[in-house]
């Protein structure tokens, strides 16, 4: 199984992501669900998931900064960025 981490600061969005997709059916185990970017950064370092689904706009560390940290780690982790953020 591949390891999946979800980083989303809004509880409703986290729950929707978890309900909408049967990750196990596609070979993914959800190893962490994080409420902010700092927590996600720490969990990423500890768990080294294969895939990270992250929101852009989160407290402490943005999803874009999280993606940069993941890239800097030099592993083959893939990142999917989602957002409902209107202001770029």
ZABAVO-798817 format. One record per atom (N, C-alpha, C, O): residue number from 1; residue in three letters; chain; atom name; x, y, z. Coordinates in nm, 3 decimals. Example, Ala and Ser with C-alpha at 12.3 -4.5 7.8 and 13.67 -1.06 7.14 Angstrom:
BEGIN
nr,rest,kette,atom,px,py,pz
1,Ala,A,N,1.319,-0.569,0.780
1,Ala,A,CA,1.230,-0.450,0.780
1,Ala,A,C,1.320,-0.330,0.780
1,Ala,A,O,1.424,-0.332,0.846
2,Ser,A,N,1.285,-0.225,0.708
2,Ser,A,CA,1.367,-0.106,0.714
2,Ser,A,C,1.290,0.003,0.787
2,Ser,A,O,1.341,0.114,0.804
//
This chain:
BEGIN
nr,rest,kette,atom,px,py,pz
1,Unk,A,N,0.083,-0.119,0.000
1,Unk,A,CA,0.000,0.000,0.000
1,Unk,A,C,0.087,0.125,0.000
1,Unk,A,O,0.194,0.129,0.061
2,Unk,A,N,0.039,0.227,-0.069
2,Unk,A,CA,0.104,0.357,-0.066
2,Unk,A,C,0.054,0.434,0.056
2,Unk,A,O,-0.059,0.416,0.100
3,Unk,A,N,0.141,0.520,0.110
3,Unk,A,CA,0.104,0.601,0.225
3,Unk,A,C,0.056,0.739,0.177
3,Unk,A,O,0.120,0.802,0.093
4,Unk,A,N,-0.057,0.784,0.232
4,Unk,A,CA,-0.119,0.910,0.196
4,Unk,A,C,-0.135,0.998,0.319
4,Unk,A,O,-0.176,0.951,0.425
5,Unk,A,N,-0.102,1.127,0.305
5,Unk,A,CA,-0.124,1.225,0.410
5,Unk,A,C,-0.214,1.335,0.355
5,Unk,A,O,-0.196,1.380,0.242
6,Unk,A,N,-0.310,1.378,0.434
6,Unk,A,CA,-0.401,1.486,0.396
6,Unk,A,C,-0.377,1.603,0.489
6,Unk,A,O,-0.372,1.586,0.611
7,Unk,A,N,-0.360,1.723,0.432
7,Unk,A,CA,-0.341,1.846,0.510
7,Unk,A,C,-0.447,1.946,0.468
7,Unk,A,O,-0.444,1.998,0.356
8,Unk,A,N,-0.540,1.974,0.558
8,Unk,A,CA,-0.652,2.064,0.529
8,Unk,A,C,-0.697,2.124,0.662
8,Unk,A,O,-0.724,2.050,0.758
9,Unk,A,N,-0.706,2.256,0.669
9,Unk,A,CA,-0.739,2.320,0.796
9,Unk,A,C,-0.889,2.326,0.825
9,Unk,A,O,-0.927,2.348,0.940
10,Unk,A,N,-0.973,2.306,0.727
10,Unk,A,CA,-1.117,2.311,0.749
10,Unk,A,C,-1.172,2.170,0.769
10,Unk,A,O,-1.157,2.082,0.684
11,Unk,A,N,-1.237,2.150,0.883
11,Unk,A,CA,-1.288,2.018,0.920
11,Unk,A,C,-1.385,1.962,0.816
11,Unk,A,O,-1.377,1.843,0.783
12,Unk,A,N,-1.474,2.044,0.764
12,Unk,A,CA,-1.571,1.996,0.664
12,Unk,A,C,-1.501,1.948,0.538
12,Unk,A,O,-1.539,1.846,0.480
13,Unk,A,N,-1.400,2.020,0.495
13,Unk,A,CA,-1.325,1.981,0.375
13,Unk,A,C,-1.247,1.852,0.401
13,Unk,A,O,-1.243,1.764,0.314
14,Unk,A,N,-1.185,1.840,0.519
14,Unk,A,CA,-1.113,1.715,0.553
14,Unk,A,C,-1.207,1.597,0.547
14,Unk,A,O,-1.177,1.494,0.487
15,Unk,A,N,-1.324,1.613,0.610
15,Unk,A,CA,-1.421,1.504,0.612
15,Unk,A,C,-1.469,1.470,0.471
15,Unk,A,O,-1.486,1.353,0.438
16,Unk,A,N,-1.491,1.572,0.388
16,Unk,A,CA,-1.538,1.549,0.251
16,Unk,A,C,-1.433,1.472,0.171
16,Unk,A,O,-1.468,1.380,0.097
17,Unk,A,N,-1.308,1.508,0.184
17,Unk,A,CA,-1.201,1.437,0.113
17,Unk,A,C,-1.200,1.290,0.154
17,Unk,A,O,-1.188,1.201,0.070
18,Unk,A,N,-1.213,1.266,0.283
18,Unk,A,CA,-1.209,1.128,0.333
18,Unk,A,C,-1.331,1.047,0.286
18,Unk,A,O,-1.319,0.927,0.261
19,Unk,A,N,-1.446,1.111,0.275
19,Unk,A,CA,-1.569,1.041,0.235
19,Unk,A,C,-1.580,1.022,0.085
19,Unk,A,O,-1.635,0.922,0.040
20,Unk,A,N,-1.528,1.116,0.007
20,Unk,A,CA,-1.548,1.114,-0.138
20,Unk,A,C,-1.470,1.004,-0.209
20,Unk,A,O,-1.513,0.955,-0.314
21,Unk,A,N,-1.356,0.966,-0.154
21,Unk,A,CA,-1.270,0.871,-0.224
21,Unk,A,C,-1.240,0.752,-0.134
21,Unk,A,O,-1.201,0.769,-0.018
22,Unk,A,N,-1.258,0.634,-0.187
22,Unk,A,CA,-1.220,0.512,-0.116
22,Unk,A,C,-1.073,0.488,-0.144
22,Unk,A,O,-1.037,0.412,-0.235
23,Unk,A,N,-0.987,0.552,-0.067
23,Unk,A,CA,-0.844,0.548,-0.093
23,Unk,A,C,-0.789,0.405,-0.091
23,Unk,A,O,-0.702,0.371,-0.171
24,Unk,A,N,-0.839,0.322,-0.001
24,Unk,A,CA,-0.791,0.184,0.009
24,Unk,A,C,-0.816,0.107,-0.120
24,Unk,A,O,-0.737,0.021,-0.158
25,Unk,A,N,-0.926,0.137,-0.188
25,Unk,A,CA,-0.957,0.069,-0.313
25,Unk,A,C,-0.853,0.098,-0.421
25,Unk,A,O,-0.838,0.022,-0.516
26,Unk,A,N,-0.780,0.209,-0.405
26,Unk,A,CA,-0.677,0.247,-0.500
26,Unk,A,C,-0.536,0.220,-0.447
26,Unk,A,O,-0.437,0.264,-0.506
27,Unk,A,N,-0.528,0.148,-0.335
27,Unk,A,CA,-0.398,0.108,-0.282
27,Unk,A,C,-0.333,0.209,-0.190
27,Unk,A,O,-0.211,0.206,-0.171
28,Unk,A,N,-0.412,0.300,-0.131
28,Unk,A,CA,-0.358,0.401,-0.040
28,Unk,A,C,-0.406,0.380,0.102
28,Unk,A,O,-0.524,0.351,0.126
29,Unk,A,N,-0.315,0.394,0.195
29,Unk,A,CA,-0.347,0.395,0.337
29,Unk,A,C,-0.330,0.538,0.387
29,Unk,A,O,-0.223,0.597,0.370
30,Unk,A,N,-0.433,0.595,0.447
30,Unk,A,CA,-0.424,0.730,0.503
30,Unk,A,C,-0.348,0.719,0.635
30,Unk,A,O,-0.398,0.664,0.733
31,Unk,A,N,-0.226,0.772,0.636
31,Unk,A,CA,-0.139,0.759,0.754
31,Unk,A,C,-0.144,0.883,0.844
31,Unk,A,O,-0.102,0.877,0.959
32,Unk,A,N,-0.195,0.996,0.792
32,Unk,A,CA,-0.207,1.118,0.873
32,Unk,A,C,-0.308,1.210,0.811
32,Unk,A,O,-0.317,1.223,0.689
33,Unk,A,N,-0.385,1.276,0.896
33,Unk,A,CA,-0.478,1.381,0.856
33,Unk,A,C,-0.443,1.501,0.944
33,Unk,A,O,-0.462,1.497,1.066
34,Unk,A,N,-0.390,1.606,0.882
34,Unk,A,CA,-0.335,1.720,0.956
34,Unk,A,C,-0.424,1.842,0.945
34,Unk,A,O,-0.487,1.865,0.842
35,Unk,A,N,-0.428,1.922,1.052
35,Unk,A,CA,-0.514,2.039,1.060
35,Unk,A,C,-0.444,2.168,1.022
35,Unk,A,O,-0.511,2.271,1.007
36,Unk,A,N,-0.312,2.167,1.006
36,Unk,A,CA,-0.241,2.288,0.964
36,Unk,A,C,-0.109,2.247,0.900
36,Unk,A,O,-0.067,2.131,0.908
37,Unk,A,N,-0.046,2.343,0.836
37,Unk,A,CA,0.076,2.314,0.762
37,Unk,A,C,0.195,2.276,0.848
37,Unk,A,O,0.278,2.196,0.806
38,Unk,A,N,0.203,2.331,0.969
38,Unk,A,CA,0.315,2.295,1.058
38,Unk,A,C,0.304,2.149,1.099
38,Unk,A,O,0.402,2.074,1.094
39,Unk,A,N,0.185,2.109,1.140
39,Unk,A,CA,0.162,1.969,1.176
39,Unk,A,C,0.192,1.878,1.057
39,Unk,A,O,0.253,1.772,1.073
40,Unk,A,N,0.149,1.918,0.939
40,Unk,A,CA,0.173,1.839,0.819
40,Unk,A,C,0.323,1.826,0.790
40,Unk,A,O,0.370,1.719,0.752
41,Unk,A,N,0.397,1.934,0.808
41,Unk,A,CA,0.541,1.931,0.786
41,Unk,A,C,0.610,1.832,0.881
41,Unk,A,O,0.697,1.755,0.840
42,Unk,A,N,0.569,1.835,1.006
42,Unk,A,CA,0.626,1.743,1.106
42,Unk,A,C,0.589,1.598,1.075
42,Unk,A,O,0.673,1.509,1.083
43,Unk,A,N,0.463,1.576,1.041
43,Unk,A,CA,0.418,1.439,1.009
43,Unk,A,C,0.484,1.388,0.881
43,Unk,A,O,0.516,1.270,0.871
44,Unk,A,N,0.504,1.477,0.784
44,Unk,A,CA,0.572,1.436,0.662
44,Unk,A,C,0.713,1.385,0.693
44,Unk,A,O,0.753,1.280,0.643
45,Unk,A,N,0.785,1.459,0.775
45,Unk,A,CA,0.922,1.418,0.810
45,Unk,A,C,0.923,1.284,0.881
45,Unk,A,O,1.014,1.203,0.861
46,Unk,A,N,0.824,1.260,0.964
46,Unk,A,CA,0.817,1.136,1.041
46,Unk,A,C,0.771,1.018,0.957
46,Unk,A,O,0.827,0.908,0.968
47,Unk,A,N,0.670,1.039,0.872
47,Unk,A,CA,0.605,0.928,0.802
47,Unk,A,C,0.652,0.907,0.658
47,Unk,A,O,0.641,0.797,0.604
48,Unk,A,N,0.702,1.011,0.595
48,Unk,A,CA,0.747,1.009,0.456
48,Unk,A,C,0.644,0.941,0.364
48,Unk,A,O,0.672,0.838,0.303
49,Unk,A,N,0.524,1.001,0.355
49,Unk,A,CA,0.420,0.942,0.271
49,Unk,A,C,0.455,0.951,0.123
49,Unk,A,O,0.539,1.031,0.083
50,Unk,A,N,0.389,0.867,0.044
50,Unk,A,CA,0.409,0.865,-0.100
50,Unk,A,C,0.331,0.975,-0.171
50,Unk,A,O,0.370,1.023,-0.277
51,Unk,A,N,0.218,1.015,-0.110
51,Unk,A,CA,0.131,1.117,-0.168
51,Unk,A,C,0.082,1.209,-0.058
51,Unk,A,O,0.046,1.164,0.051
52,Unk,A,N,0.081,1.340,-0.086
52,Unk,A,CA,0.027,1.439,0.006
52,Unk,A,C,-0.080,1.519,-0.068
52,Unk,A,O,-0.055,1.572,-0.177
53,Unk,A,N,-0.198,1.527,-0.010
53,Unk,A,CA,-0.304,1.613,-0.060
53,Unk,A,C,-0.311,1.730,0.037
53,Unk,A,O,-0.336,1.711,0.156
54,Unk,A,N,-0.290,1.852,-0.013
54,Unk,A,CA,-0.285,1.968,0.075
54,Unk,A,C,-0.365,2.086,0.021
54,Unk,A,O,-0.377,2.106,-0.100
55,Unk,A,N,-0.419,2.161,0.113
55,Unk,A,CA,-0.481,2.289,0.082
55,Unk,A,C,-0.370,2.392,0.065
55,Unk,A,O,-0.261,2.373,0.119
56,Unk,A,N,-0.396,2.501,-0.006
56,Unk,A,CA,-0.296,2.608,-0.019
56,Unk,A,C,-0.294,2.695,0.106
56,Unk,A,O,-0.188,2.718,0.164
57,Unk,A,N,-0.410,2.743,0.148
57,Unk,A,CA,-0.418,2.842,0.255
57,Unk,A,C,-0.444,2.774,0.389
57,Unk,A,O,-0.557,2.737,0.419
58,Unk,A,N,-0.338,2.757,0.469
58,Unk,A,CA,-0.348,2.694,0.600
58,Unk,A,C,-0.268,2.775,0.701
58,Unk,A,O,-0.177,2.849,0.663
59,Unk,A,N,-0.302,2.762,0.830
59,Unk,A,CA,-0.226,2.833,0.932
59,Unk,A,C,-0.082,2.783,0.943
59,Unk,A,O,-0.053,2.667,0.914
60,Unk,A,N,0.007,2.871,0.986
60,Unk,A,CA,0.146,2.845,1.020
60,Unk,A,C,0.236,2.819,0.899
60,Unk,A,O,0.335,2.889,0.880
61,Unk,A,N,0.202,2.720,0.817
61,Unk,A,CA,0.279,2.687,0.696
61,Unk,A,C,0.177,2.666,0.584
61,Unk,A,O,0.087,2.583,0.597
62,Unk,A,N,0.191,2.741,0.476
62,Unk,A,CA,0.095,2.726,0.365
62,Unk,A,C,0.119,2.593,0.292
62,Unk,A,O,0.224,2.530,0.307
63,Unk,A,N,0.021,2.554,0.215
63,Unk,A,CA,0.037,2.435,0.133
63,Unk,A,C,0.149,2.447,0.032
63,Unk,A,O,0.216,2.349,0.000
64,Unk,A,N,0.170,2.569,-0.019
64,Unk,A,CA,0.279,2.590,-0.114
64,Unk,A,C,0.415,2.575,-0.044
64,Unk,A,O,0.507,2.516,-0.100
65,Unk,A,N,0.426,2.627,0.077
65,Unk,A,CA,0.551,2.610,0.153
65,Unk,A,C,0.570,2.463,0.190
65,Unk,A,O,0.682,2.412,0.186
66,Unk,A,N,0.463,2.394,0.225
66,Unk,A,CA,0.471,2.251,0.254
66,Unk,A,C,0.521,2.176,0.131
66,Unk,A,O,0.608,2.090,0.144
67,Unk,A,N,0.468,2.208,0.014
67,Unk,A,CA,0.513,2.143,-0.110
67,Unk,A,C,0.662,2.170,-0.134
67,Unk,A,O,0.734,2.081,-0.179
68,Unk,A,N,0.707,2.292,-0.105
68,Unk,A,CA,0.850,2.325,-0.121
68,Unk,A,C,0.936,2.244,-0.026
68,Unk,A,O,1.043,2.196,-0.063
69,Unk,A,N,0.890,2.227,0.098
69,Unk,A,CA,0.964,2.146,0.195
69,Unk,A,C,0.970,2.000,0.152
69,Unk,A,O,1.072,1.933,0.167
70,Unk,A,N,0.860,1.952,0.098
70,Unk,A,CA,0.856,1.813,0.050
70,Unk,A,C,0.954,1.797,-0.066
70,Unk,A,O,1.028,1.699,-0.072
71,Unk,A,N,0.954,1.892,-0.158
71,Unk,A,CA,1.046,1.888,-0.271
71,Unk,A,C,1.191,1.891,-0.222
71,Unk,A,O,1.275,1.817,-0.274
72,Unk,A,N,1.220,1.974,-0.124
72,Unk,A,CA,1.356,1.986,-0.071
72,Unk,A,C,1.403,1.858,-0.003
72,Unk,A,O,1.523,1.833,0.007
73,Unk,A,N,1.309,1.776,0.044
73,Unk,A,CA,1.345,1.650,0.108
73,Unk,A,C,1.407,1.552,0.009
73,Unk,A,O,1.478,1.459,0.048
74,Unk,A,N,1.379,1.572,-0.120
74,Unk,A,CA,1.441,1.491,-0.223
74,Unk,A,C,1.385,1.352,-0.239
74,Unk,A,O,1.447,1.267,-0.303
75,Unk,A,N,1.269,1.327,-0.182
75,Unk,A,CA,1.205,1.196,-0.198
75,Unk,A,C,1.112,1.200,-0.319
75,Unk,A,O,1.095,1.304,-0.381
76,Unk,A,N,1.052,1.089,-0.351
76,Unk,A,CA,0.967,1.083,-0.469
76,Unk,A,C,0.820,1.110,-0.437
76,Unk,A,O,0.731,1.067,-0.511
77,Unk,A,N,0.794,1.180,-0.328
77,Unk,A,CA,0.657,1.211,-0.287
77,Unk,A,C,0.589,1.299,-0.391
77,Unk,A,O,0.647,1.396,-0.440
78,Unk,A,N,0.466,1.265,-0.424
78,Unk,A,CA,0.382,1.346,-0.512
78,Unk,A,C,0.291,1.432,-0.426
78,Unk,A,O,0.250,1.392,-0.317
79,Unk,A,N,0.260,1.553,-0.476
79,Unk,A,CA,0.176,1.646,-0.402
79,Unk,A,C,0.059,1.688,-0.491
79,Unk,A,O,0.078,1.726,-0.606
80,Unk,A,N,-0.060,1.681,-0.436
80,Unk,A,CA,-0.180,1.733,-0.500
80,Unk,A,C,-0.225,1.852,-0.418
80,Unk,A,O,-0.248,1.841,-0.298
81,Unk,A,N,-0.236,1.967,-0.485
81,Unk,A,CA,-0.276,2.089,-0.416
81,Unk,A,C,-0.422,2.120,-0.450
81,Unk,A,O,-0.460,2.127,-0.567
82,Unk,A,N,-0.502,2.138,-0.347
82,Unk,A,CA,-0.643,2.174,-0.364
82,Unk,A,C,-0.667,2.306,-0.292
82,Unk,A,O,-0.593,2.342,-0.200
83,Unk,A,N,-0.768,2.379,-0.334
83,Unk,A,CA,-0.798,2.503,-0.264
83,Unk,A,C,-0.935,2.555,-0.301
83,Unk,A,O,-0.988,2.530,-0.409
84,Unk,A,N,-0.991,2.627,-0.207
84,Unk,A,CA,-1.111,2.705,-0.231
84,Unk,A,C,-1.076,2.852,-0.214
84,Unk,A,O,-1.164,2.937,-0.207
85,Unk,A,N,-0.947,2.880,-0.207
85,Unk,A,CA,-0.894,3.013,-0.181
85,Unk,A,C,-0.915,3.102,-0.304
85,Unk,A,O,-0.877,3.065,-0.414
86,Unk,A,N,-0.977,3.218,-0.285
86,Unk,A,CA,-1.011,3.307,-0.396
86,Unk,A,C,-0.906,3.412,-0.426
86,Unk,A,O,-0.899,3.461,-0.539
87,Unk,A,N,-0.824,3.447,-0.329
87,Unk,A,CA,-0.733,3.561,-0.343
87,Unk,A,C,-0.590,3.516,-0.361
87,Unk,A,O,-0.526,3.473,-0.265
88,Unk,A,N,-0.539,3.525,-0.484
88,Unk,A,CA,-0.400,3.491,-0.510
88,Unk,A,C,-0.320,3.618,-0.524
88,Unk,A,O,-0.199,3.613,-0.547
//
